[in-house]
């Protein structure tokens, strides 16, 4: 039984410290659960955000972050959380989680939203069940970066040193200079992949809201930025939502320096887990992350059963997406950097 009554309410920015305190003590939290993520969504993209908490005896015993994505002429849907891999409830027990999700259903009805999506992880030991599915790649971190480096296989250590021998350098920071350099590499890479890019305002909002819980790494050849990545972190956990390199420099291994310096930074800050992000099991990016020692955890993005797309609809969607990607790659970078953010704010991936 729950004991004394549990109430569900919204909180505002003046209670953000209490929200973050609860998040960081919960074993299943991610940096995306911090108050800052929703605050950045609201600041950059003006989506309506909801900070729901469950309280018992005036103490927070559960949280549920939600974003209402309202697409013109298509209606709205609720997501926990958009633009990242992991969200959903954090709660002291399943009963409290059920109360928070029941409250979300009431909100969905009130807003006349089409669906609610929860982005969660599922612990399973049989890797045969991972085939063809999306996974998070998580790396446990030791006490020091020296221990981390010593634990790498000799081939990986050689690849990291190769980047240094090729004349690459790195710098860490969070100022506008770093944001500008990051965005130049990031937007170019998204164009190459045929994907609409986030707005620069979104990246600026992330850095503003996370502040000292965020770092940007820039890898350079001479004075040219050839690789860039952003890491978000709590006291225990770190994640890398975006990392990019310029393809013409990949032979110099900028991605190896980029990931190593970020791993080194968060390890020495005391983080005990690094989230390399979403990959398809056994495909290219999965194998890149696996070489660092990361292990897969199945991602489960679940919706209200009545609102799930049937397989034919999914297949048609992916076919159209491939056509659009090919067209997008052929458009000028200057144009897609204007159009892309107008579209990207409605794409929750």
Residue pairs with C-beta under 8 A, 6 or more apart in sequence:
2 56
2 95
2 96
3 56
4 56
4 57
5 56
6 54
6 55
6 56
6 61
6 62
6 96
6 99
7 54
7 55
7 56
8 52
8 53
8 54
8 55
8 99
8 100
8 103
9 52
9 53
9 55
10 50
10 51
10 52
10 53
11 18
11 19
11 51
11 53
12 51
13 35
13 39
15 53
16 35
16 39
18 60
19 34
19 35
19 51
19 53
19 60
19 63
20 34
20 35
21 60
22 53
22 60
22 63
22 90
23 29
23 33
23 34
23 35
23 63
23 90
23 234
24 234
24 235
24 236
26 33
26 90
28 90
28 121
29 90
29 234
29 237
30 84
30 85
30 86
30 237
30 239
30 275
31 37
31 210
31 213
31 232
31 233
31 234
31 237
31 238
31 239
31 275
32 81
32 84
32 85
32 86
32 87
32 232
32 239
32 241
33 63
33 65
33 81
33 86
33 87
33 90
34 210
34 213
34 232
34 234
35 51
35 209
36 206
36 209
36 210
36 211
36 213
37 65
37 81
37 84
37 209
38 49
38 50
38 51
38 65
38 67
38 81
39 49
39 205
39 209
40 202
40 205
40 206
40 208
40 209
40 210
41 47
41 49
41 67
41 82
41 83
42 48
42 49
43 201
43 205
43 208
43 209
44 199
44 201
44 202
44 204
44 205
44 206
44 345
45 199
45 202
45 345
47 67
47 68
47 69
47 70
47 82
47 345
48 67
48 68
48 70
49 65
49 66
49 67
49 68
50 64
50 65
50 66
50 67
50 68
50 107
51 63
51 65
52 63
52 64
52 65
52 66
52 100
52 103
52 104
53 60
53 62
53 63
53 64
54 60
54 61
54 62
54 63
54 64
54 91
54 96
54 99
54 100
55 61
56 96
61 91
61 92
61 96
62 89
62 90
62 91
62 92
62 96
62 97
62 99
62 100
63 89
63 90
63 91
63 100
64 80
64 88
64 89
64 90
64 100
64 101
64 103
64 104
65 80
65 81
65 87
66 78
66 79
66 80
66 104
66 107
66 116
67 78
67 79
67 80
67 81
67 82
68 76
68 77
68 78
68 111
68 113
69 76
69 77
69 78
69 79
69 82
69 346
69 348
70 76
71 346
75 112
75 113
75 114
76 111
76 112
76 113
76 114
77 113
77 114
77 115
77 116
77 117
78 104
78 107
78 108
78 111
78 113
78 115
78 116
78 117
79 87
79 116
79 117
79 119
79 348
80 87
80 88
80 89
80 104
80 116
80 117
80 118
80 119
81 87
81 88
81 119
82 348
83 198
83 202
83 241
83 348
83 349
84 119
84 239
84 241
85 119
85 136
85 275
85 277
85 278
85 299
86 119
86 120
86 121
86 136
86 275
86 299
87 118
87 119
87 120
88 118
88 119
88 120
89 97
89 100
89 101
89 118
91 97
91 100
101 116
101 118
104 116
105 116
105 304
107 113
108 115
108 116
108 304
114 307
115 303
115 304
115 307
116 303
116 304
117 301
117 302
117 303
117 348
118 301
118 302
118 303
119 299
119 301
120 299
120 300
120 301
120 302
121 136
121 297
121 298
121 299
121 300
122 297
122 298
122 299
122 300
123 297
123 298
124 130
124 298
127 281
127 296
129 298
130 281
130 282
130 296
130 298
131 281
131 282
132 280
132 281
133 280
133 281
133 298
133 299
134 278
134 279
134 280
134 281
134 298
134 299
134 301
135 278
135 279
135 280
135 281
135 286
135 296
135 297
135 298
135 299
136 275
136 276
136 277
136 278
136 296
136 297
136 299
137 275
137 276
137 277
137 279
137 286
137 289
137 290
137 294
137 295
137 296
137 297
138 273
138 274
138 275
138 276
138 294
138 295
138 296
138 297
139 263
139 273
139 274
139 276
139 292
139 293
139 294
139 295
140 272
140 273
140 293
141 148
141 263
141 266
141 267
141 271
141 272
141 273
141 274
142 148
142 151
142 267
144 267
144 268
145 263
145 264
145 267
145 268
148 263
148 264
148 267
149 157
149 160
149 260
149 264
151 293
152 160
152 292
152 293
153 291
155 291
156 291
156 292
159 253
159 256
160 253
160 256
160 257
160 260
162 253
162 256
163 219
163 252
163 253
163 254
163 256
163 257
163 260
164 257
166 221
166 252
166 253
167 221
167 222
167 252
168 219
168 220
168 221
168 226
168 252
168 253
168 254
168 257
169 219
169 220
169 221
170 217
170 218
170 219
170 220
170 257
170 258
170 261
171 178
171 217
171 218
171 220
172 215
172 216
172 217
172 218
172 261
172 265
173 215
173 216
173 218
174 207
174 211
174 214
174 215
174 216
176 204
178 216
178 218
179 200
179 203
179 204
179 207
179 216
181 218
181 225
181 228
182 203
182 216
182 218
182 225
182 228
182 229
182 230
183 200
183 203
184 225
185 225
185 226
185 227
185 228
185 244
185 245
185 246
186 197
186 198
186 203
186 228
186 242
186 244
187 197
187 333
187 336
187 337
187 340
188 244
188 246
188 333
189 244
189 245
189 246
189 247
190 196
190 197
190 244
190 340
191 197
191 328
191 329
191 331
191 333
191 336
191 337
192 247
192 329
193 325
193 329
194 324
194 325
194 326
194 327
194 328
194 329
195 325
195 328
196 328
196 336
196 339
196 340
196 341
196 343
196 344
196 347
197 336
197 337
197 340
197 341
197 344
198 340
198 341
198 344
199 341
199 344
199 345
200 341
201 341
202 341
202 344
202 345
203 230
206 214
206 230
206 232
207 214
207 216
207 230
210 232
213 232
213 233
213 234
214 230
214 231
214 232
214 233
215 230
215 231
215 233
215 262
215 265
216 228
216 229
216 230
217 227
217 228
217 229
217 231
217 258
217 261
217 262
217 265
218 225
218 227
218 228
219 225
219 226
219 227
219 228
219 245
219 254
219 257
219 258
219 261
220 226
221 249
221 252
221 254
225 246
226 245
226 246
226 249
226 252
226 254
227 243
227 244
227 245
227 246
227 249
227 254
227 255
227 257
227 258
228 243
228 244
228 245
228 258
229 240
229 242
229 243
229 244
229 258
229 259
229 262
230 240
230 241
230 242
230 243
231 238
231 239
231 240
231 262
231 265
231 266
232 238
232 239
232 240
232 241
233 239
233 266
233 269
233 271
234 271
235 270
235 271
236 270
236 271
236 272
236 273
237 271
237 272
237 273
237 274
237 275
238 262
238 266
238 271
238 273
238 274
238 275
239 274
239 275
239 277
240 259
240 262
240 274
240 275
240 276
240 277
241 277
243 255
243 258
243 259
245 254
245 255
245 258
246 254
255 288
259 292
263 274
263 292
266 274
267 274
274 294
276 289
276 292
276 294
277 289
278 299
279 285
279 286
279 289
279 296
280 286
281 296
286 296
309 317
328 336
331 339
